[in-house]
């Protein structure tokens, strides 16, 4: 080979050796942005989650909307994933707990649980602590900690209470995966599940009679006795609402009883976030939050103990609304009021009602209009004729105070049309002035009868 070529090559290598370290040290720290997504390649530990042993965990990561978070974490440093195998998530997991994790309103609990399985540094099998040295504590991506120990019975390496069944199952340049025996459950997620399972917020209570309301003042006729904090409201829901679309008093909402405090604003915010995460109901959420103040109003009502069922039209149905239907002052409020029922109804309760009674009329917050529900094609149909809508996405959100049911159409109250009278003749159209005779009292009748006996009643005009 030409010695000049060899000399040039050696010089280039020397220059690269001298220049690369300063360049690499001058590079800024990669921020957690969309640019890190380009650093994930086919040899990444995240791609390895799609292996046949861990497809259930990969599916949960996708449902929890954590892909971008994990890509950012892998782009910054190595990670260690303690991954339960598919059989641990399919057969060994409590069905009620799995249903709890997959509900849209429990998205935060699912994210907390999954991040509990990921440590933001590489932990190989040789880095486990010795059996006599005690557990090693490591921080997770979810701000919790896991402890690397040895199982007491079998002596196998373990993470908290789960034994490691496949050490260093997947080793990649950016991380390592250890297969574990079962799912790790943080204490916060377990407590949240226990609170939902206890059903304290939706426990059945005995119904109470409606209070007596003065229809002129919309106030109680008698002062209500003192009630403990959290008890059901004494006034009907229509009296508790802000001045709106010509509301009038109505029967008090049903069943009530002693209850605890309610954080209505948090519940309303929770169900609106659920609508956004569920997908297809962005327009309804936009009307509640941006175009009107109904979200604040609903939060105040729920805080006072009222219950609500929202019939939420999906985005496809809201797109069919015309400009004329929304241009009138207060039109969005009028539309939403007609889709709010002052009762707590679920898909099961409404379907059972229409199956039993045929047609059911539910009160709405747009008085005096009611929404008609009936059975149709194994579901519940609201409204009549062309303006009807089907129960499309049942039980999007149900927490005992607010129930959200997705429908595929926008409902409008039926128009009150008067039948046109038959054509009248010209003679019938003439206005006839009727002159009423003056009424005579009992005393005048007696006096006239006495005068008539003497033949003198003709002299008095009042006796004519």
KAVENLIN-V49261 format. One record per backbone hydrogen bond with DSSP energy under -1.0 kcal/mol. CO is the residue of the C=O (numbers start at 1). NH is the residue of the N-H. Records with the same first field share a line. If there is no record, write none. Layout:
CO->NH + NH
This chain:
2->6
3->7
4->8
5->9
6->10
7->11
8->12
9->13
10->14
11->15
12->16
13->17
14->18
15->19
16->20
19->23
20->24
21->25
22->26
31->33
33->36
35->38
36->39
41->44
44->48
47->50
48->51
51->54
53->86
54->58
55->59
56->60
57->61
58->62
59->63
60->64
61->66
62->65
66->70
67->71
68->72
69->73
70->74
71->75
72->76
73->77
79->176
80->119
81->178
83->180
85->89
86->90
87->91 + 92
94->98
95->99
96->100
97->101
98->102
103->106
104->107
106->110
107->111
108->112
109->113
110->114
111->115
112->116
114->117
115->118
117->82
118->141
119->80 + 121
124->127
125->128
130->133
136->148
138->146
140->143
144->140
146->138
147->160
148->136
149->158
151->155
156->151
157->164
158->149
159->162
162->159
163->181
166->179
170->177
172->175
174->79
175->172
176->81
177->169 + 170
178->83
179->165 + 166
186->190
187->191
188->192
189->193
190->194
191->195
192->196
193->197
194->198
212->221
214->218
219->214
228->231
236->240
244->246
262->264
263->267
264->268
265->269
266->270
267->271
268->272
269->273
270->274
271->275
272->276
273->277
274->278
275->279
280->315
281->285
282->286
283->287
284->288
285->289
286->290 + 291
287->292
288->295
293->297
294->298
295->299
296->300
297->301
298->302
299->303
300->304
301->306
302->305
308->403
309->341
310->405
312->407
314->318
315->319
317->320
318->321
323->327
328->331
330->334
331->335
332->336
333->337
334->338
336->339
337->340 + 365
339->311
340->365
341->309 + 343
346->350
347->351
348->352
349->353
350->354
351->355
352->356
353->357
354->358
357->359
360->373
362->371
366->369
371->362
372->383
373->360
374->381
376->379
379->376
380->391
381->374
382->389
384->387
385->388
389->382
390->408
393->406
397->404
401->308
402->399
403->310
404->396 + 397
405->312
406->392 + 393
407->314
415->417
425->429
441->445
442->446
443->447
444->448
445->449
446->450
447->451
448->452
449->453
451->456
456->459
457->460
460->463
461->464
